[in-house]
Amino acid sequence: MEEYEQNALSSTRHVIGVMSGKGGVGKSSVTALTAVALARMGYKVGVMDADITGPSIPKMFGVHGKLDSAETGLFPAQTERLGIRIVSLNLLLDREDRPVVWRGPLLAGAVKQFWTDVSWGDLDFMIIDLPPGTGDIPLSVMQSIPVEGLITVSSPQDVAALVVRKAVNMAEMMDKPIIGLIENMSYIKCPGCGETMYPFGKPAGAGFASEMGIPFIGEMPIDPALSEAADRGEIEMYESPIMQGIAEAVVRHVQASAQEE
Ligand code: ADP
């Protein structure tokens, strides 16, 4: 498969993908938090929402409306607070509430457009929210866009299942290094008594990561403040200790790969 050509008005230093074995584990949330954490460190950040049939990135960042376009291509939307540049199918459709009922090749074509037809400008990091699983689109993104590393998101429930293993194995088969695993929804702290509860079973991410030979970034608790911030379009306001850890893992990864070259 050919590499997509990057738009003439884009200069992206590092492309990072976020993947998961299945939907609903918090992949888009982690994508958004990674972008926010890197932007807070002063980097220029863009988010490509390649989760084409379930695009949720624009809503989390509170960006709406249609992307601007010129002869040279489309321009990303920009978030108000941190100036994160965002491209999503939802920002190209007339109505946000319509399902995307396109077939595979058309969907892959949309991702190609996001890379080739969008003038992203100058970016330190582009974070790509991949569709869950190991289907067509994650595969064509990994083959056609120079992804430098992947973050994997799982929940305690699905670590035992084959889906996460498959996602990790796909990355390995495509020669894409895994920056690390984040276990989301690992626990919840009772707001009344402070007790830690494990609604999806005991955290298993750290053990799974070491078994798979990939770094473990950390556990993320269920936090109603996160889903509320996402629903209000205010994910840029969210604070959590894990964010710094994710951003540092990403920066360490790209610095190490620069040294290897
Ligand atoms: P995915 O991209 O894997 O489908 P999302 O990031 O869209 O998952 O998350 C699914 C839903 O769960 C969203 O409503 C999101 O706000 C919520 N969610 C994700 N992670 C957490 C968390 N740690 N605490 C609370 N809600 C969360």
Residues whose N, C-alpha, C, O or C-beta is under 5 A from the ligand:
A	BS01	ADP	K22 G23 G24 V25 G26 K27 S28 S29 S56 M185 M220 P221 I222 D223 P224 L226 S227 A230
